Amino acid sequence: MPAAVGAVKVISIASSSIFNIGDVYAMSPFTEAKTFAGGGSFNTGDGIRISLDQSTTNVDEKDNFDQNISGL
């Protein structure tokens, strides 16, 4: 059944997101990302101390595709 929608103001839409007004059967957003980070990169909180003398992050890969998203 159709929906009656009033005024809509969209400030921003993030990447790989969906904005829909009205009837919809199925919505399936997709995204792919690869993150490289060294030791202690994603620590959060108060009073964290990290001591990394010589830290390296190896980003050399033999494969070209990690997780293929197909059928788009």
Biopython code that builds the backbone (N, CA, C, O; Angstrom):
import numpy as np
from Bio.PDB.StructureBuilder import StructureBuilder

atoms = [
    (1, "MET", "N", (0.838, -1.163, 0.000)),
    (1, "MET", "CA", (0.000, 0.000, 0.000)),
    (1, "MET", "C", (0.895, 1.243, 0.000)),
    (1, "MET", "O", (1.846, 1.328, 0.776)),
    (2, "PRO", "N", (0.589, 2.188, -0.860)),
    (2, "PRO", "CA", (1.420, 3.391, -0.935)),
    (2, "PRO", "C", (1.394, 4.195, 0.351)),
    (2, "PRO", "O", (0.389, 4.227, 1.062)),
    (3, "ALA", "N", (2.511, 4.841, 0.637)),
    (3, "ALA", "CA", (2.633, 5.651, 1.841)),
    (3, "ALA", "C", (2.581, 7.126, 1.473)),
    (3, "ALA", "O", (3.113, 7.542, 0.444)),
    (4, "ALA", "N", (1.936, 7.905, 2.323)),
    (4, "ALA", "CA", (1.913, 9.352, 2.143)),
    (4, "ALA", "C", (3.046, 9.929, 2.975)),
    (4, "ALA", "O", (3.085, 9.760, 4.193)),
    (5, "VAL", "N", (3.972, 10.617, 2.303)),
    (5, "VAL", "CA", (5.153, 11.151, 2.973)),
    (5, "VAL", "C", (5.162, 12.661, 2.803)),
    (5, "VAL", "O", (4.921, 13.183, 1.715)),
    (6, "GLY", "N", (5.443, 13.347, 3.899)),
    (6, "GLY", "CA", (5.526, 14.799, 3.846)),
    (6, "GLY", "C", (6.897, 15.238, 3.364)),
    (6, "GLY", "O", (7.573, 14.507, 2.640)),
    (7, "ALA", "N", (7.301, 16.423, 3.762)),
    (7, "ALA", "CA", (8.591, 16.960, 3.353)),
    (7, "ALA", "C", (9.729, 16.164, 3.982)),
    (7, "ALA", "O", (9.659, 15.765, 5.145)),
    (8, "VAL", "N", (10.772, 15.942, 3.198)),
    (8, "VAL", "CA", (11.939, 15.190, 3.657)),
    (8, "VAL", "C", (13.175, 16.022, 3.373)),
    (8, "VAL", "O", (13.337, 16.545, 2.270)),
    (9, "LYS", "N", (14.049, 16.149, 4.363)),
    (9, "LYS", "CA", (15.314, 16.866, 4.176)),
    (9, "LYS", "C", (16.447, 15.899, 4.468)),
    (9, "LYS", "O", (16.569, 15.400, 5.586)),
    (10, "VAL", "N", (17.267, 15.637, 3.477)),
    (10, "VAL", "CA", (18.402, 14.725, 3.627)),
    (10, "VAL", "C", (19.666, 15.564, 3.723)),
    (10, "VAL", "O", (20.007, 16.298, 2.795)),
    (11, "ILE", "N", (20.355, 15.452, 4.846)),
    (11, "ILE", "CA", (21.591, 16.207, 5.035)),
    (11, "ILE", "C", (22.751, 15.495, 4.348)),
    (11, "ILE", "O", (23.493, 16.107, 3.580)),
    (12, "SER", "N", (22.907, 14.206, 4.624)),
    (12, "SER", "CA", (23.962, 13.450, 3.967)),
    (12, "SER", "C", (23.624, 11.962, 4.011)),
    (12, "SER", "O", (22.857, 11.505, 4.858)),
    (13, "ILE", "N", (24.203, 11.238, 3.095)),
    (13, "ILE", "CA", (24.058, 9.784, 3.037)),
    (13, "ILE", "C", (25.456, 9.216, 2.936)),
    (13, "ILE", "O", (26.240, 9.613, 2.074)),
    (14, "ALA", "N", (25.766, 8.282, 3.824)),
    (14, "ALA", "CA", (27.104, 7.692, 3.840)),
    (14, "ALA", "C", (27.289, 6.774, 2.642)),
    (14, "ALA", "O", (26.323, 6.383, 1.987)),
    (15, "SER", "N", (28.541, 6.437, 2.365)),
    (15, "SER", "CA", (28.813, 5.552, 1.243)),
    (15, "SER", "C", (28.241, 4.177, 1.527)),
    (15, "SER", "O", (28.229, 3.731, 2.674)),
    (16, "SER", "N", (27.776, 3.516, 0.512)),
    (16, "SER", "CA", (27.183, 2.187, 0.582)),
    (16, "SER", "C", (25.963, 2.156, 1.499)),
    (16, "SER", "O", (25.729, 1.162, 2.187)),
    (17, "SER", "N", (25.188, 3.238, 1.512)),
    (17, "SER", "CA", (23.968, 3.256, 2.304)),
    (17, "SER", "C", (22.769, 3.380, 1.366)),
    (17, "SER", "O", (22.921, 3.625, 0.169)),
    (18, "ILE", "N", (21.581, 3.205, 1.931)),
    (18, "ILE", "CA", (20.353, 3.232, 1.127)),
    (18, "ILE", "C", (19.405, 4.266, 1.722)),
    (18, "ILE", "O", (19.224, 4.326, 2.938)),
    (19, "PHE", "N", (18.811, 5.068, 0.870)),
    (19, "PHE", "CA", (17.767, 5.995, 1.267)),
    (19, "PHE", "C", (16.534, 5.643, 0.462)),
    (19, "PHE", "O", (16.567, 5.652, -0.768)),
    (20, "ASN", "N", (15.446, 5.333, 1.149)),
    (20, "ASN", "CA", (14.247, 4.892, 0.453)),
    (20, "ASN", "C", (13.033, 5.583, 1.038)),
    (20, "ASN", "O", (12.907, 5.735, 2.253)),
    (21, "ILE", "N", (12.141, 5.999, 0.150)),
    (21, "ILE", "CA", (10.833, 6.516, 0.554)),
    (21, "ILE", "C", (9.805, 5.755, -0.272)),
    (21, "ILE", "O", (9.850, 5.761, -1.502)),
    (22, "GLY", "N", (8.897, 5.114, 0.405)),
    (22, "GLY", "CA", (7.857, 4.390, -0.299)),
    (22, "GLY", "C", (8.004, 2.890, -0.136)),
    (22, "GLY", "O", (8.741, 2.405, 0.722)),
    (23, "ASP", "N", (7.285, 2.172, -0.980)),
    (23, "ASP", "CA", (7.272, 0.712, -0.903)),
    (23, "ASP", "C", (8.540, 0.132, -1.510)),
    (23, "ASP", "O", (9.078, 0.651, -2.488)),
    (24, "VAL", "N", (8.997, -0.944, -0.912)),
    (24, "VAL", "CA", (10.193, -1.605, -1.418)),
    (24, "VAL", "C", (10.078, -3.093, -1.106)),
    (24, "VAL", "O", (9.571, -3.471, -0.050)),
    (25, "TYR", "N", (10.541, -3.924, -2.008)),
    (25, "TYR", "CA", (10.517, -5.368, -1.786)),
    (25, "TYR", "C", (11.741, -5.830, -1.011)),
    (25, "TYR", "O", (11.618, -6.541, -0.014)),
    (26, "ALA", "N", (12.921, -5.426, -1.468)),
    (26, "ALA", "CA", (14.156, -5.837, -0.794)),
    (26, "ALA", "C", (15.224, -4.778, -1.021)),
    (26, "ALA", "O", (15.321, -4.199, -2.104)),
    (27, "MET", "N", (16.017, -4.533, 0.004)),
    (27, "MET", "CA", (17.146, -3.614, -0.108)),
    (27, "MET", "C", (18.379, -4.346, 0.391)),
    (27, "MET", "O", (18.352, -4.936, 1.471)),
    (28, "SER", "N", (19.448, -4.319, -0.368)),
    (28, "SER", "CA", (20.684, -4.987, 0.052)),
    (28, "SER", "C", (21.897, -4.156, -0.306)),
    (28, "SER", "O", (22.439, -4.278, -1.405)),
    (29, "PRO", "N", (22.321, -3.318, 0.611)),
    (29, "PRO", "CA", (23.557, -2.564, 0.363)),
    (29, "PRO", "C", (24.778, -3.475, 0.497)),
    (29, "PRO", "O", (24.734, -4.489, 1.193)),
    (30, "PHE", "N", (25.840, -3.109, -0.163)),
    (30, "PHE", "CA", (27.070, -3.887, -0.037)),
    (30, "PHE", "C", (28.240, -2.925, 0.031)),
    (30, "PHE", "O", (28.171, -1.783, -0.421)),
    (31, "THR", "N", (29.292, -3.418, 0.600)),
    (31, "THR", "CA", (30.517, -2.640, 0.666)),
    (31, "THR", "C", (31.688, -3.590, 0.788)),
    (31, "THR", "O", (31.534, -4.737, 1.207)),
    (32, "GLU", "N", (32.828, -3.113, 0.428)),
    (32, "GLU", "CA", (34.044, -3.887, 0.614)),
    (32, "GLU", "C", (35.146, -2.930, 1.038)),
    (32, "GLU", "O", (35.250, -1.814, 0.528)),
    (33, "ALA", "N", (35.959, -3.376, 1.970)),
    (33, "ALA", "CA", (37.025, -2.529, 2.483)),
    (33, "ALA", "C", (38.174, -3.403, 2.967)),
    (33, "ALA", "O", (37.974, -4.537, 3.403)),
    (34, "LYS", "N", (39.351, -2.864, 2.885)),
    (34, "LYS", "CA", (40.533, -3.546, 3.406)),
    (34, "LYS", "C", (41.272, -2.546, 4.285)),
    (34, "LYS", "O", (41.584, -1.437, 3.850)),
    (35, "THR", "N", (41.547, -2.936, 5.502)),
    (35, "THR", "CA", (42.173, -2.041, 6.463)),
    (35, "THR", "C", (43.516, -2.603, 6.899)),
    (35, "THR", "O", (43.611, -3.758, 7.314)),
    (36, "PHE", "N", (44.536, -1.792, 6.805)),
    (36, "PHE", "CA", (45.862, -2.152, 7.305)),
    (36, "PHE", "C", (46.176, -1.224, 8.466)),
    (36, "PHE", "O", (46.057, -0.005, 8.346)),
    (37, "ALA", "N", (46.570, -1.797, 9.571)),
    (37, "ALA", "CA", (46.903, -0.973, 10.728)),
    (37, "ALA", "C", (47.978, -1.675, 11.539)),
    (37, "ALA", "O", (48.007, -2.903, 11.621)),
    (38, "GLY", "N", (48.840, -0.906, 12.124)),
    (38, "GLY", "CA", (49.918, -1.462, 12.935)),
    (38, "GLY", "C", (49.459, -1.797, 14.342)),
    (38, "GLY", "O", (48.300, -1.584, 14.697)),
    (39, "GLY", "N", (50.368, -2.317, 15.131)),
    (39, "GLY", "CA", (50.069, -2.688, 16.508)),
    (39, "GLY", "C", (49.631, -1.491, 17.327)),
    (39, "GLY", "O", (50.263, -0.435, 17.277)),
    (40, "GLY", "N", (48.556, -1.645, 18.080)),
    (40, "GLY", "CA", (48.051, -0.568, 18.918)),
    (40, "GLY", "C", (47.232, 0.472, 18.197)),
    (40, "GLY", "O", (47.008, 1.551, 18.745)),
    (41, "SER", "N", (46.774, 0.196, 16.989)),
    (41, "SER", "CA", (46.055, 1.206, 16.211)),
    (41, "SER", "C", (44.623, 1.424, 16.655)),
    (41, "SER", "O", (44.148, 2.559, 16.636)),
    (42, "PHE", "N", (43.926, 0.384, 17.049)),
    (42, "PHE", "CA", (42.502, 0.508, 17.337)),
    (42, "PHE", "C", (42.195, 0.500, 18.827)),
    (42, "PHE", "O", (41.086, 0.137, 19.220)),
    (43, "ASN", "N", (43.132, 0.886, 19.653)),
    (43, "ASN", "CA", (42.897, 0.944, 21.092)),
    (43, "ASN", "C", (42.100, 2.190, 21.431)),
    (43, "ASN", "O", (42.375, 3.276, 20.920)),
    (44, "THR", "N", (41.114, 2.023, 22.293)),
    (44, "THR", "CA", (40.325, 3.164, 22.753)),
    (44, "THR", "C", (40.217, 3.113, 24.266)),
    (44, "THR", "O", (40.359, 2.049, 24.868)),
    (45, "GLY", "N", (39.970, 4.239, 24.870)),
    (45, "GLY", "CA", (39.801, 4.282, 26.316)),
    (45, "GLY", "C", (40.677, 5.347, 26.942)),
    (45, "GLY", "O", (41.417, 6.056, 26.260)),
    (46, "ASP", "N", (40.576, 5.438, 28.245)),
    (46, "ASP", "CA", (41.329, 6.441, 28.995)),
    (46, "ASP", "C", (42.580, 5.821, 29.592)),
    (46, "ASP", "O", (42.528, 4.711, 30.121)),
    (47, "GLY", "N", (43.689, 6.512, 29.515)),
    (47, "GLY", "CA", (44.923, 6.088, 30.168)),
    (47, "GLY", "C", (45.599, 4.879, 29.557)),
    (47, "GLY", "O", (46.208, 4.088, 30.277)),
    (48, "ILE", "N", (45.507, 4.716, 28.258)),
    (48, "ILE", "CA", (46.161, 3.577, 27.601)),
    (48, "ILE", "C", (47.606, 3.937, 27.295)),
    (48, "ILE", "O", (47.887, 5.016, 26.773)),
    (49, "ARG", "N", (48.503, 3.051, 27.615)),
    (49, "ARG", "CA", (49.916, 3.214, 27.272)),
    (49, "ARG", "C", (50.328, 2.082, 26.365)),
    (49, "ARG", "O", (50.073, 0.914, 26.658)),
    (50, "ILE", "N", (50.964, 2.425, 25.267)),
    (50, "ILE", "CA", (51.425, 1.426, 24.309)),
    (50, "ILE", "C", (52.891, 1.689, 24.038)),
    (50, "ILE", "O", (53.287, 2.821, 23.759)),
    (51, "SER", "N", (53.687, 0.653, 24.119)),
    (51, "SER", "CA", (55.115, 0.785, 23.864)),
    (51, "SER", "C", (55.495, -0.177, 22.738)),
    (51, "SER", "O", (55.627, -1.382, 22.951)),
    (52, "LEU", "N", (55.666, 0.369, 21.555)),
    (52, "LEU", "CA", (56.058, -0.417, 20.388)),
    (52, "LEU", "C", (57.398, 0.130, 19.891)),
    (52, "LEU", "O", (57.458, 1.218, 19.319)),
    (53, "ASP", "N", (58.436, -0.609, 20.106)),
    (53, "ASP", "CA", (59.752, -0.112, 19.706)),
    (53, "ASP", "C", (59.910, -0.126, 18.190)),
    (53, "ASP", "O", (60.123, 0.921, 17.577)),
    (54, "GLN", "N", (59.810, -1.274, 17.600)),
    (54, "GLN", "CA", (59.952, -1.402, 16.146)),
    (54, "GLN", "C", (58.774, -2.213, 15.640)),
    (54, "GLN", "O", (58.790, -3.442, 15.697)),
    (55, "SER", "N", (57.760, -1.533, 15.147)),
    (55, "SER", "CA", (56.552, -2.203, 14.683)),
    (55, "SER", "C", (56.382, -1.959, 13.193)),
    (55, "SER", "O", (56.514, -0.827, 12.728)),
    (56, "THR", "N", (56.092, -3.004, 12.451)),
    (56, "THR", "CA", (55.830, -2.872, 11.020)),
    (56, "THR", "C", (54.528, -3.576, 10.675)),
    (56, "THR", "O", (54.124, -4.522, 11.351)),
    (57, "THR", "N", (53.885, -3.113, 9.633)),
    (57, "THR", "CA", (52.677, -3.744, 9.118)),
    (57, "THR", "C", (52.966, -4.156, 7.690)),
    (57, "THR", "O", (53.226, -3.308, 6.837)),
    (58, "ASN", "N", (52.923, -5.443, 7.425)),
    (58, "ASN", "CA", (53.187, -5.958, 6.085)),
    (58, "ASN", "C", (51.909, -5.936, 5.265)),
    (58, "ASN", "O", (50.899, -6.519, 5.659)),
    (59, "VAL", "N", (51.956, -5.265, 4.128)),
    (59, "VAL", "CA", (50.772, -5.154, 3.282)),
    (59, "VAL", "C", (50.972, -5.803, 1.926)),
    (59, "VAL", "O", (50.138, -5.631, 1.037)),
    (60, "ASP", "N", (52.042, -6.535, 1.745)),
    (60, "ASP", "CA", (52.265, -7.229, 0.476)),
    (60, "ASP", "C", (51.405, -8.489, 0.438)),
    (60, "ASP", "O", (51.437, -9.303, 1.361)),
    (61, "GLU", "N", (50.641, -8.639, -0.633)),
    (61, "GLU", "CA", (49.758, -9.792, -0.758)),
    (61, "GLU", "C", (49.998, -10.483, -2.085)),
    (61, "GLU", "O", (50.284, -9.834, -3.091)),
    (62, "LYS", "N", (49.885, -11.769, -2.084)),
    (62, "LYS", "CA", (50.053, -12.542, -3.318)),
    (62, "LYS", "C", (48.750, -12.578, -4.115)),
    (62, "LYS", "O", (48.778, -12.562, -5.346)),
    (63, "ASP", "N", (47.609, -12.626, -3.423)),
    (63, "ASP", "CA", (46.332, -12.701, -4.145)),
    (63, "ASP", "C", (45.841, -11.298, -4.491)),
    (63, "ASP", "O", (46.135, -10.332, -3.787)),
    (64, "ASN", "N", (45.094, -11.203, -5.581)),
    (64, "ASN", "CA", (44.574, -9.918, -6.014)),
    (64, "ASN", "C", (43.191, -9.649, -5.445)),
    (64, "ASN", "O", (42.808, -8.493, -5.265)),
    (65, "PHE", "N", (42.438, -10.709, -5.160)),
    (65, "PHE", "CA", (41.063, -10.572, -4.702)),
    (65, "PHE", "C", (40.900, -11.351, -3.406)),
    (65, "PHE", "O", (41.220, -12.539, -3.357)),
    (66, "ASP", "N", (40.407, -10.703, -2.356)),
    (66, "ASP", "CA", (40.200, -11.366, -1.076)),
    (66, "ASP", "C", (38.813, -11.990, -0.984)),
    (66, "ASP", "O", (38.692, -13.212, -0.893)),
    (67, "GLN", "N", (37.778, -11.178, -1.006)),
    (67, "GLN", "CA", (36.420, -11.660, -0.952)),
    (67, "GLN", "C", (35.665, -11.002, -2.097)),
    (67, "GLN", "O", (35.348, -9.813, -2.050)),
    (68, "ASN", "N", (35.388, -11.784, -3.113)),
    (68, "ASN", "CA", (34.740, -11.252, -4.298)),
    (68, "ASN", "C", (33.247, -11.066, -4.055)),
    (68, "ASN", "O", (32.577, -11.959, -3.536)),
    (69, "ILE", "N", (32.736, -9.906, -4.431)),
    (69, "ILE", "CA", (31.302, -9.643, -4.386)),
    (69, "ILE", "C", (30.816, -9.692, -5.814)),
    (69, "ILE", "O", (31.213, -8.866, -6.636)),
    (70, "SER", "N", (29.961, -10.650, -6.119)),
    (70, "SER", "CA", (29.504, -10.820, -7.500)),
    (70, "SER", "C", (27.983, -10.734, -7.552)),
    (70, "SER", "O", (27.304, -10.717, -6.525)),
    (71, "GLY", "N", (27.482, -10.682, -8.747)),
    (71, "GLY", "CA", (26.034, -10.624, -8.949)),
    (71, "GLY", "C", (25.465, -9.239, -8.760)),
    (71, "GLY", "O", (24.336, -9.096, -8.290)),
    (72, "LEU", "N", (26.222, -8.212, -9.117)),
    (72, "LEU", "CA", (25.731, -6.839, -8.938)),
    (72, "LEU", "C", (24.994, -6.387, -10.154)),
    (72, "LEU", "O", (24.505, -5.259, -10.196)),
]
sb = StructureBuilder()
sb.init_structure("model")
sb.init_model(0)
sb.init_chain("A")
sb.init_seg("    ")
for serial, (resi, resn, name, xyz) in enumerate(atoms, 1):
    if name == "N":
        sb.init_residue(resn, " ", resi, " ")
    sb.init_atom(name, np.array(xyz, "f"), 0.0, 1.0, " ", f" {name:<3s}", serial, name[0])
structure = sb.get_structure()
